[in-house]
Amino acid sequence: MATIKKIVFACDAGMGSSAMGASTLKKKLKNAGVDIAVTHTSIEDVPSDVGLIVTHDSLAARARKEHPGVEVVSIKNFVGAPEYDLIVKRFTEDK
């Protein structure tokens, strides 16, 4: 996880659920003292320099296909997803 510099939340439009998810994870990472870029976008516009993609279960296969070699975390619901805390834990375990 130390090599990941950017996390991208991707959804269909890149406006609603991904924006909310990115905001939640960004706050959790900041509270844990982790400085990493967290952005949101549509699934079509995920940048090539992404280190970790977080997306809905329905888009995970597409994200993996379009970004081979990039870890994809799939979630069922962007609101209160337990995966947020698991991501934060991965970045803070080595501290």
Beta strands, then each sheet from edge to edge (+ up, - down):
strand 1: 6-11
strand 2: 37-42
strand 3: 52-56
strand 4: 71-75
sheet 1: 2+ 1+ 3+ 4+
end
